Amino acid sequence: MPNHNGGRLKRGILAGGASITINILLLGIATDAEAQTQPPEIGTATVGTATKAEALAPTKQKPPQIDQQLTGPRTRVSGTWVGHQSVPASTPILVMAGHADSQAMHGAGTPGAAVDLHGAAPMDPRMRDELYWNRLVRDAVVSNGQLRGLNIKAYDPGTLSIPNAEDPRTNWSVARRQSTKGDYILEIHFDAYSPYGFGSGLIPAVNRMPNRLDESLAISFGRFPRLFRGGLGGPRRGISILEIGMLEGKLETSLRDPKTRKATIQSIAHRISQSLAMGMMMPSKASNQQPGEAGIAPRAMNPQTNSEVE
């Protein structure tokens, strides 16, 4: 989402019965060393023979709690789209960290209020704080989702800076390929601090109609206009962007405090994975909505906008 430095838009339920076989890509710590030009293998995950009801049945574990006050206000620019299309329980879900391939360049993500306004040291000097938290939440969502029986995996480009947007390793390139295969692509973001940020919410992919996964996440976090900023580069390539909240105040403090960090990340991951699981169970509804017609927002004049309009 928009950041203070003018970067681009930041970008459960245990399976019962049958066993779950999951093979995922092991995500290492990305370095600035140049990786091979071929994209890393994404990996596979399957739900096995568990039925939809079994795989997505409520967990008996007491879920961690996260209140609306922690993630802050929902987006101040709301969309009107509704996700009507049902999603099969076996649908592959690919989770990405926003700005994973654009550090030390335009569109690196927000530093957060602690660094930009209050002089705090970055969590990792190699990257903006947004990416640091995006990666931790991404991994927690995948782990939580797998426990819920979801066919979910993560992707990491393997290097922090890829100048060429058409490089096959970038989030955009991988999303474009996988979305054409029917995968649901979710990219984790934290919005810029106020007054530049908008708040929490989902921007759904625009290369297809909004579906029940989009709808469930929007119910939980809020919904941005579908054509936010005239249609962002990520959504046009099949990515649904989830803004967890503006990186400031209680949310940022809870993430930075070692005493509350783990619980905060796990609570956010629980909320996201639960929304995905619930979306799998939501029935389809008839709709006359055409692609791109609902939830249109004008291009903003604020220079603190996202570069993902290409």
ABEGO torsion letter per residue (X at the ends): XBBAAGBBBBXXEBBBEBBBBBBBBBBBBBBABBBBABBBBAEBBBAEABBAAAAABBBABBBBBBBAAAAEBBBABBBABBBABBBBAABBBBBBBBGAAABGBBGAEBAEAAAAAAGBBBABAABBAAAAAAAAAAAAAAAAAAAAGBBBBBBBAGBABBABAABAABAAAAAAAAAAAGBBBBBBBBBBBOAABAEBEBBBBAABBBBAAAAAAAAAAEBBBAABGGEBAAAAAGBBBBBAEBBBEAAAAAAABAAAAAAAAAAAAAAAAAAAAAAAABBBBBBABBBGABGBBBBBABABBBAAAX
